[in-house]
């Protein structure tokens, strides 16, 4: 997808911001800080305060839940399509889970108070944030059903597609240990699922990097949840 442009004529990589009227976009960005996101950096700790939200311009943030016995599973992913820190907009001000950088990139960092002020001023920004919130709720519901009803192979392909959509290229950093944590399954299970995709020429994995070789085949291998959630996102950002 080609980058959109805001009212200033500068490139805009964030789809939610790009959908705003030029005046609203310029006002939000003028009050934002352009920040770098480094691999594995924690943006919000679990139950930590949300002092600012992040409109990603590149890179990926993962939202993960860790159980008392130390097991971890991903419950959401944010790329340049959206924003991290929605509880600040909704008024709670705390993160229900840990949010960290899965792939490095850059973001517009907007103080939480500024976001609420601008959302109160701009009908367009407020509507976009509400529609994105609806998408996140729908995605969480679908993910819950997916984790209980669909086989690991389809879930693995879906996760790789979600990451590929946000990575900005066909190759991205990934270890099998990390993938097993994100899917909430044993590493051996992921090794089998990823190995089957690699044998079919869908992906290539080596030295902590994943490359998508055949996007069409990867979509065919994914469970139905990928397309359902992707269509929901596209409607939210239309």
N, C-alpha and C positions, 0 to 999 in steps of 0.2 A: 504494500500500500504506500503510495507516495505521501510525503509529508504535507500536511495542510499548512496554512499560513494564518497568523493572526492579523490584527489591524495594523501592526507596525511593519508588516512585510517580512519579519523574521521567521525562520522555520519553526514550526510547532510539532513536536513529536508526540505529545499527549493528546489522545483522541477526545477525551472529555473536555479539556480546555479548548481544543480546536473547534468544538461545536458551539462555543459561546459567541455572541455578537462581539464585534471587534472592540467596542468600548469596554465591555465587561472583561474580555480577555486581557486587554492592556492594563486595566486597573488591577486585576489579580496578580499578573506577572510583575507589575511594578512594585508590589509589596511582598514579593517572594524572593527567596535566596536560591541561587543555582548551586546545588551541592553534589558531590561525588558519593556514590554508594560502593563500598568495597566488599569483596567476596566475604561472606560469613558475618559481616557486621550486623549486630542486633539493632534494629530500629526502635522496637518497643519490646521490653520484657513482658512476660505474662503478668497480667494484672498491674502493669506499670502505667504511669500517667502518659497521656498523649498531649504533649505540648505543641506539636505541629503535625500537619498532614503532609504527605508526599505525593505530588503528581508526577509519576515517573515519565521520563523522556526516553530512557533506555534502561536495560537491565530488568531484573525480576526480583520481586520480594515474595517470600513464602511465609504463610501463616501456619504455625504448627502447634499442636497440643501434645504435651508430655504427661504421661500417667505417673502414678506414684511409684511404679516399679521401673521407671526410666524409659519405657517404650514411647516412641514418637510417631506421629502421623500428621501429614499435611491436611489442613482443612480449607485451604484457599491459596490462590496465587494472584499476584497483581503485577501487571506489566504496564506498558505505555498506553494501554487502553483506559486506565482508571486511576484510582487514588487509594492510598493506604492511610488509615486513621479515621475511618468513618465515624467511630463512636464520638469523636470530638464534634462533628456536625450534628449528631443525634442528641448530644447533651450529656452523655455519660462520662466522657473524658478519660476512660481507662481502657486499656487493650485487653480483651478477653483471652488472648493467646500471645505467644511469642511471635514476633515478626522479624525476619532476618533476610539478608541479601543472599539470594541464590545465584544470581549472575550479576556482575558489576555493571554499573551504569551511572546515570545522572538523573536528578529530579529537581522540580521546583518545590522548595520547602516553604510552606505557608504556615505561620503561627496559627494555632487553633482559634484564638480570639479574632484574628483577621478573617479567617474563613467564615466564621459565624456572622461577622459584620457584613462581609461581602454577600453572603447568601441571603441576609436580610434585606440587602439593597437591590440585589439582582434576581428577578423572577426566573431568568434563564438558568443561572447557576444553581439556584435552589431546586428547580425542576430537574436539572441534570443529576444533581446529587441524590435526589429522591429516587429517580429511575435507576441509578447505579446501585443504590441500596437495595431496591427490589431485585435487581439482577443477583447481587451477592446472596440474598436470602434464597432465591430460587436455585442458585448454584450449590449452596450448602445442602439444601434438601435433596437435590439430585445426587450429590456426592455421598450422602448418607445411604441412600438406596443402592447406589453403585457398589459401595463397599460391602454391603450385605448380600447382594444378589448376583453380581457379575464375577466371572473368573478373573484370576490375576492377569492372564495374558491380555485380555481386553482392557483392563484397567491400566496396565503398563503402557499399552499403545496410546490410550487416551492421555495419560500424563505426559508422554513424550510429545504428543501433538500440542497440548496446552503450552508446554515449554517452547516448542518450535515456533509457535505463533508469536511468542514474546521475545525470542532470543535475538532477532534481527539478522539471523543467518542460519545456515544448515548445520553448523557445528557449535556445540556449547559444552562447558565443563560439567562433568557428571561422573560420579563413581557409583558402583553397584551398591555399596554400603549406603550412600546417600539416597539412592532410589528406593532401597528397601525401607529406609526410615520414612520416606515420603508416602509410600504405599501402606505402611504399617504391617509388613510381612517379613518373613525371614529372608536373609540374603540369598540362601540357596534357592529359594522360590523365584526370586528376581533373576538369578543367574540362568535358570531354565527358561523363563519367559523371554528375557532379552536374547538369549542364545538362539531361540527359535526364530526370532525376528531377524537376527543376523544371518542365519543360515539361508533365509529366504531372500536375502539381498535388500531388506527394508532399511536396516541401520548398519552402522559400523561402529564398534566400540573398541577403543584402545587408549591406554595410558591416561585414564581419567577424563577422556573426552568422548562425546557422543556425536555422531554425524548422521543426519537423516539422508538416506540415499534415494528413497522412493516414497514420496509423500502420499501418492495415491494408494499404494499398498498399505501404508501405515494407517490411513483412514479406514481402509477396509478391515484391518485387524482390530480396530478400536471398538469398544462397546458403543451402544446408541447414545450414551450420555454425552459424548463429546459434541456431537452435532446439536443435540437439544440445548445444551448450555451455551454453545457458541451462537446459536440463533437467538437465544435470549439476550446475550450480550449485544449483538448487532442491533436488535430492536431497541435496547436501552440507550444506545449511543447514536441512533438514527436522527 
